[in-house]
Amino acid sequence: MSTTGTARPFALIMQTDGGFVLADWTPTTKPADSIDHESAYSAFRMRPLPVHPTVTLWGDDHAAWRGLPVNDSARRLLRLLGAPQFLFCGPVLLTGAMTYSMDGYAEGLTEDQALQLIELYLNCSLHIPTQRTR
């Protein structure tokens, strides 16, 4: 993943239907705040999982117990990143790398990183039929 792009930090919310929402990410942003603000679901307890040297996935530990749908889209993206396969329910949040010097805070994604994640998912998840020739 490239780290070039705008200086403004972002978080990428991946909905259970495969939709994406780009959210602001600042040092004071809590992962559940982004989900609560940008999603139809409310997050209870978000847990970080570093899935790539530059990407951290945040999932709600209690989403399955609360009956939220399985996020198959997140599992597909994890597979594309070569990350361990975990089952997540409800929306997940993607941020930058964890910076342990700041009490477990994750950096934001650049706009380029967010777009690369979306492009990776779309290019490998969609099957676009080829034109038929007689």
C-alpha positions, -999 to +999 in steps of 0.1 A: +000+000+000+013+034-009+015+060+018+013+090-005-018+112-007-034+140+012-023+148+047-059+146+060-064+112+078-093+090+069-110+058+081-128+036+057-160+020+068-169-013+051-206-020+053-220-055+054-233-051+018-199-042+005-205-005+004-177+019+016-179+052+035-149+074+039-149+090+073-126+116+090-100+101+114-083+123+140-062+114+171-093+119+192-116+098+171-127+065+187-135+037+162-170+033+175-177+070+169-171+066+131-194+036+129-221+052+149-220+084+128-217+069+094-236+036+097-271+023+104-256+002+132-242+013+165-209-001+176-204-014+211-167-024+215-143-021+186-112-043+186-082-036+164-066-063+142-035-053+123-041-070+089-013-055+068+018-034+078-002-002+069-038-013+076-057-020+108-092-035+108-116-027+137-145-050+143-172-049+170-168-078+194-205-078+203-220-074+169-228-112+164-245-113+198-266-083+189-277-101+157-259-079+131-253-095+097-220-113+088-197-090+069-186-113+041-171-083+022-146-077+050-136-114+049-130-112+012-108-081+017-088-098+044-082-127+020-070-103-007-046-086+018-032-120+029-045-115+064-059-142+088-095-150+081-118-139+109-156-137+109-169-102+115-205-091+119-217-056+113-197-028+097-159-028+101-135+002+102-102+003+083-075+026+095-038+030+090-010+012+110-011+009+147+013+033+165+020+017+198+038+048+210+004+065+212-014+039+235-026+017+207-039+045+185-040+038+147-029+063+121-054+074+096-054+062+060-044+086+033-069+092+005-047+071-018-046+042+006-084+042+010-089+043-027-064+014-032-083-007-007-116+000-025-100-007-059-085-040-046-118-052-033-138-042-064-113-056-089-111-090-072-146-093-060-167-084-090-170-107-120-175-087-151-186-109-180-167-107-212-184-098-244-197-129-262-185-136-297-205-159-319 
